[in-house]
Amino acid sequence: MRFQTPLVPARLIRRYKRFLADCVLDDGREVTAHCANPGSMMGLSEPDVRVWLEPNDDPKRKLKYGWRLVDHENGHFTGVDTSVPNRAVRVALDARQIAPLAAYDSIRAEVRYGTNSRIDFLLTGPDLPDAWVEVKNVTLSRQPGLAEFPDSVTARGTKHLAELTAMAQAGHRAVMLYLVQRTDCDRFTLAHDIDPAYAAAFQIARDAGVEALVMGTTISPLGVSLAAPLTMIDPAPLVSRDETR
């Protein structure tokens, strides 16, 4: 998936109100960019971090820049736009580049299911069980090489796991696909200390037959594309209060 407009480098001044980021371009101009990421962006929004912005000339948009990447200035990037994973996954699905899902020949996006929800992708094919695929964007890394999800409490993510669990229990194929939008990680796990409810819902989903796929990415100021799968490290088992007494 290529960015529509060539990105321009800048330095972050501050991120605020979740969706706004003041930046200074290399020519010294200060601009406000849209930050398409409702998460905490832990470790990615420190002042003076190197960023890449996508300019636009759309008269309907109040902000003329969108924040797309964090440049770690060591050859690695993190993609911060949460709309990118679905677009990148769609390109990969169309090209049959995700091996466990490559047999499907029909791809539908945003199909209603569950309780007032839409699945990211419904895959169908002859003599194949329907595959209900939910995509999550992963940007957190607190240890070298290890990506984690989520970076903040996500009631919505927990709800999605419950709905995938119900699909698996009904006999469908249900897939939770984590797209790691970082190029400096080769392993993945759940941040159960950040959101224990999500980690518990994940365990229930896995026990019900929900599959977990973790895909890496190749990222540059030109675009984002899927790379090789990452190793998933199961989080430490959750211990109930009763068990600690």
Secondary structure, DSSP 8 states (H G I E B T S, - for coil): -B-SS--EEEEEEEEETTTEEEEEETTS-EEEEEE---S--TTT--TT-EEEEEE---TT-S-SEEEEEEE-SSS-EEE--TTHHHHHHHHHHHTT-SGGGTT--EEEEEEEETTTEEEEEEEE-TTS--EEEEEEEE-EEEETEEEEE-SS--HHHHHHHHHHHHHHHTT-EEEEEEEE-BSSEEEEEE-TTT-HHHHHHHHHHHHHT-EEEEEEEEEETTEEEEEEE-EE--------TGGG-
